[in-house]
Amino acid sequence: MQISKENYAFVQRYYEDTASPTGYTMRLLYVADDSVRTVPMNCEYWDVLHTDEYVFPLVQENMILPQYDADGVLTGGAKPEPGNGYFGAYRCGCPRGFGTILRVEGNRIIVDGKRFNELLGENLIAFYNTYRYGTFPAIPKEDLVFEMTDDVGIYCLDFFGGDRYQKRRSRWYLNDVLRNNKNCYWLNLFDVWNGEGKVDQIVMFRQPPKGPNASAGNLNEVKLTNAQRFEQASGSRYEDERWFAD
C-alpha cells in the first residue's frame, strides 16, 4: 500500500461565508506542500461537522482526504484508517505531558515503555478503545525506539499556546515541547507514507493543563456533550469563542 501525500490535508477552520457560492467555506492545510487552500463546502458536509460525531477543535487533529464534486465544492472528508490511509500509529493522551514518557535523541524518538505501561495501568493514559493501530506493536515495558524520516511532518494544534488551528512545526519545536514538558496532552505518531516502520508524521495537541493525576482511560466510555468536549479541549466555551474569524 503506497500512500500519496498529494491529496491529504488538515482542516484549519470552517465557517459561514456570504462570499462562498454555497454559503460555507473550509480552509485546508495540504501536507504535500504545506499550502493553505480556501474552498467552498456544501451544506450537507457543514451539517455533518455539527453532529455528535464531530466537535471543534477535535476535527482538526487528523488528516482527511478531501472529496470534491465536479464544480470544486467540498462534499466531505474521508478519515484515513489503518491499512487504508496509513500503515501504523500510536494515538493517545497523557495528562502529565508527553515529556514524561517520550524524548528525542538525534533522529530517534524514544518511548519510555516502562513508564508508559505504569501510567497505562494507573488509568493515566487516554485512548479511544486502543492506543495502537495497524502495524505498530504494543509498547513493551522497556525503551521503544523509532527512527524519524528525514522529511518527517510535525504538526501541532496548540490551544494552550493560543493557536486555534493546525500548523506545521519544526523539529526544534517538537524537542522543546518534549524536553521541557510543555503540556503536550495528545500525541499521534504515524507511519503514513512508506510502511517502513519509521515515524514520518507527528501530530500533537496541546491543551490547557489537566493536572498530573487527571484520570484518562478509554474515552469512548465517557459520555460528554459536544459543548463539554469542546470546553475540555480548549479551556473555553462555545459561546465565548470569537476565533472563527481571522
Stockholm file with secondary structure:
# STOCKHOLM 1.0

chainA/1-246         MQISKENYAFVQRYYEDTASPTGYTMRLLYVADDSVRTVPMNCEYWDVLHTDEYVFPLVQENMILPQYDADGVLTGGAKPEPGNGYFGAYRCGCPRGFGTILRVEGNRIIVDGKRFNELLGENLIAFYNTYRYGTFPAIPKEDLVFEMTDDVGIYCLDFFGGDRYQKRRSRWYLNDVLRNNKNCYWLNLFDVWNGEGKVDQIVMFRQPPKGPNASAGNLNEVKLTNAQRFEQASGSRYEDERWFAD
#=GR chainA/1-246 SS CCCCSTTCEEEEEEEECTTSSSSEEEEEEETTTTEEEEEEBCHHHHHHTTSTTCCTTGGGSSCBEEEECTTSCEEEEECCEETBEESEEEEEECTTCGGGTEEEETTEEEECHHHHHHHHHTTCSEESSCSEEETCCCCCSSCEEEEEEEEEEEEEEETTTTCCSCEEECHHHHHHHHHTTCCEEEEEEEECSSCSSCEEEEEEEECSCCCTTCCCEEGGGCCCCHHHHHHHHHSSCGGGCCTTCC
#=GC SS_cons         CCCCSTTCEEEEEEEECTTSSSSEEEEEEETTTTEEEEEEBCHHHHHHTTSTTCCTTGGGSSCBEEEECTTSCEEEEECCEETBEESEEEEEECTTCGGGTEEEETTEEEECHHHHHHHHHTTCSEESSCSEEETCCCCCSSCEEEEEEEEEEEEEEETTTTCCSCEEECHHHHHHHHHTTCCEEEEEEEECSSCSSCEEEEEEEECSCCCTTCCCEEGGGCCCCHHHHHHHHHSSCGGGCCTTCC
//
